[in-house]
Amino acid sequence: MNNKKEANRYDKIFKENLEAVTLSMIEKVLRIDVANYEKIPLDLQRTLERKPDQLIKITDTQGDTFLLQLEFQLVDEARMVDRMFEYKALIWRKYQLPIRQYVLFLSDTVPTMPTHIEQHGLVFFFDLVRLSQIDYQLFLSSDKADEVVFAVLANFGNMEPEKAASQILDRLTQVSPTPLELNRHLQQLRILANLRKLSPFIEQIMESITNYIKEEDDYFFKKGERIGEQKGRQEGLLEGLQEGEQKGKQKGKQEGKQEAILKFLKDGLLTTKQLASYFDVTEEFVEDLRKSLD
């Protein structure tokens, strides 16, 4: 896979998730105490066109108002400082407000890109933040799955990567509101793990789940063909469960949950409490199913 295509995959994930986690990212990673903030239009057109990843007008708790520019960078780009200088000039010309610029570096490598320019009559710099130096617990403790995903890029400290990855997966199952959302975040986790060279660990932990959440070739879909009512058989268990919740197909929904829980119990991946919370059943219900396996 070429660098541009790979960068686009990661860029897509950040664009998908940032709307939900921008504020917490600013507060936790950049340590800015935000009193209020406002998204700013991204297009900056003069003789050239530039579009920053994020541009936000912020008033902090000290009463200072400024524009915050965030760039998410995968490649160690030697000319990044030139690009950031262009951004600053265009933003200043348009808005005439103080500007703070941050580049959040996503790769696990140590960047060598210059961060400042010093010439006669010119002093310019931007702040470079490596996500691999941020404590992963800052993301892991979030109640937003969009934010928890970023824990895989952060610093695990003394925690073994395999154990940290297991914690991240556990947390995603707790905070993802639906199976479809869990699937989306698992796929994101799988892609981002490549930046930390964690794929072997992630694969071992996730294989028994993600194989079941691939449309038409997964466990949920196949079970949906065999149980539930006709619509559930046609659309798969995930769709069958959603329709069951909307239209009162209680029998098909309950059978679908039971079959899914049994499969997870056989794999031994999730605890009774996690399964009960995720499938919206009692812990006693899960334990009864566990006993039936015994």
Long-range contacts (C-beta under 8 A, 24 or more apart in sequence): 3-75, 6-74, 6-194, 7-74, 7-75, 9-191, 10-72, 10-74, 10-106, 10-191, 10-192, 10-195, 11-72, 11-74, 13-149, 13-188, 13-191, 13-192, 14-53, 14-72, 15-53, 16-146, 16-188, 17-146, 17-147, 17-149, 17-150, 17-188, 18-53, 18-54, 20-144, 20-146, 20-147, 21-142, 21-144, 21-146, 21-147, 21-150, 22-54, 22-56, 24-142, 24-144, 24-147, 25-70, 25-147, 25-150, 26-56, 26-58, 26-68, 26-70, 28-134, 28-138, 28-139, 29-104, 29-129, 29-131, 29-134, 29-138, 30-68, 30-102, 30-129, 32-58, 32-60, 32-68, 33-60, 33-61, 33-62, 34-58, 34-59, 34-60, 34-61, 35-59, 35-60, 35-61, 35-63, 40-67, 40-95, 44-87, 44-90, 44-91, 44-94, 46-90, 46-93, 48-86, 50-83, 50-86, 50-87, 50-90, 52-87, 52-91, 55-91, 57-97, 64-98, 65-97, 65-98, 66-97, 66-98, 66-99, 66-100, 67-91, 67-95, 67-97, 67-98, 67-99, 67-100, 68-99, 68-100, 68-102, 69-99, 69-100, 69-101, 69-102, 70-102, 70-104, 71-101, 71-102, 71-103, 71-104, 72-103, 72-104, 72-106, 73-103, 73-104, 73-105, 73-106, 74-106, 74-107, 74-195, 75-107, 76-105, 76-107, 76-109, 76-111, 76-112, 76-113, 77-113, 78-112, 78-113, 78-114, 80-113, 80-114, 81-113, 81-114, 81-115, 81-116, 81-117, 81-124, 81-126, 84-124, 84-126, 85-117, 85-124, 88-124, 88-126, 100-127, 101-126, 101-127, 102-126, 102-127, 102-128, 102-129, 103-127, 103-128, 103-129, 104-129, 104-131, 105-129, 105-130, 105-131, 105-132, 106-131, 106-153, 106-195, 107-132, 107-195, 108-132, 108-195, 108-196, 108-197, 132-196, 136-164, 136-168, 140-167, 140-168, 140-171, 142-175, 143-175, 144-175, 145-172, 145-175, 145-176, 145-177, 145-181, 145-182, 145-185, 146-185, 148-172, 148-175, 148-185, 149-185, 149-188, 149-189, 149-192, 150-192, 152-189, 152-192, 152-193, 152-195, 152-196, 152-198, 152-202, 153-192, 153-195, 153-196, 161-196, 161-198, 161-201, 162-201, 162-204, 162-205, 165-193, 165-198, 165-201, 165-202, 165-205, 166-205, 169-202, 169-205, 169-206, 169-209, 170-270, 170-274, 173-270, 173-274, 173-278, 174-274, 174-277, 174-278, 179-213, 179-220, 179-238, 179-241, 180-238, 182-213, 182-278, 183-210, 183-213, 186-210, 186-213, 205-269, 208-267, 208-269, 209-269, 212-263, 219-260, 219-263, 220-260, 223-256, 223-259, 223-260, 223-263, 224-256, 227-252, 227-255, 227-256, 227-259, 228-252, 228-253, 228-255, 228-256, 232-256, 257-281, 258-289, 261-286, 261-289, 262-289, 262-292, 262-293, 265-289, 265-290, 265-293, 266-293
